Amino acid sequence: MRFDSPVRVARPALDVLDQTRLPHEEVWLSLRRVGELCEAVRSLRVRGAPLLGVCGAGGVAIAAEELGVADAILQEAAEQIADTRPTAVELRTGAELALATALARSPRDRADTLWTFARDYLSRRRDEDARLASLGAGLLDKGSVVLTHCNTGMLATGGIGTALGVIRVAFEQGRLSHCYATETRPLLQGARLTAWELKQAAIPSSLVPDTAAAALLGTGKVSAVITGADRIAMNGDTANKVGTYGLAAVASRHGVPFYVSAPRSTFDPGCPTGAAIPPRFRSPHEGGGFRGQRWSPDGLGAFNPAFDVTPAELITAFITEAGIARPPFGSSFRALLAQP
Ligand code: MRU
C-alpha cells in the first residue's frame, strides 16, 4: 500500500480510504452524498481530528454537487456534517469556514470555490503538520523512548501527522530510539493503524496492550508520552481518545513528561474548560467483539466512551505549528492564538 493521504479531493467526490479495513485491505470509498460522508465519519472509516477538518470542508463541497448551492441548503448540510462528531471541533471548523467562503461568492462560483477550499485545507494541514513535527522533535533528547496512543499519523491528518509526526521527525534526526504504541481498544487504532505507519517508516517499535501501559511507564524506560487531541479547552483540559487521561495520570505519577501535539485549529476558543465538552458514548456492543467476531455474551451493558478529558495540570506542554505552549496555559494559548 502506497499513498500519502487517506483523503483525495476528487470533484465531484471526496475519495477516502476506509480505515476500518486497514491494515490488511486497501479499500477506497468515493463519497458523493452528504449522508455517505456522515456515515463514514460516524463509523470511523475516516477519522482523526485534523483530517475531519478536510472532511468538513469537502462535505460542504459534496452538498453543493448533490443538493445545490442555495444558502439554506449549504447551511443545513454544514450543520449536519458538524454534528456528526461533536468532540472534534475541527470538523465543524472545516464545514463552517467552507460555508462562509462559499456564501461570500455568487451562486455561480460556489461549487468551484468549495472544491478549491477543500483542496487548500488539505495542503494547509500538510504544512502545519511539518512545522509542528519539527518543533516537537526539538523537545526530545537523543535516543528518547516515546509512548503514544491511538493514531495521530498521516492516516489522521493527511500530512506527516501530529504526535506521530513528531515521532517520525525525531527518528529521522536520531532523537528517537524506540516508540511504544498502545493498542487503543476497542477499535484498535494503535494496533492496526499506528503499528502499520510505524512499520512503513521503519521506526523500531513495540505494541503495548492498553492494560500494560501503566506498567511500562513504571519501568522508567519511557522518556515522554506524546498524544494528539480532539479538542483543547482554553484552560488546557484536553479531550482525546479514551485512555489518554489514564496515560497522563500515570505519566505524572512517574515524572514522565506528557505532551499533547495538535494544530491550533484543535483549540476551541468557545470552550473555557473540559467541563464544557459533552461526553460521547459509543455502542455498548463495540467492546464485546470486533469485525463480526463476538467474544462477550449478548445483552450486557457497557461503559464505552469514545473520548476522555485529561485535566490541564497533567499536561507538560502543547506542541503546535506556531510554537510550544507551557503552563500557565491561559496566557500561553492567548499568545499562540494571536499569531497569524
Ligand atoms: O476516534 P479516532 O480514531 O478518530 O480518535 C483519534 C484521536 O483521538 C486522535 O488522537 C485525535 O483525533 C487527533 S488525530 C491527529
Residues whose N, C-alpha, C, O or C-beta is under 5 A from the ligand:
A	BS01	MRU	R47 G48 A49 P50 C150 N151 T152 A156 T162 Q189 G228 A229 D230 N240 K241
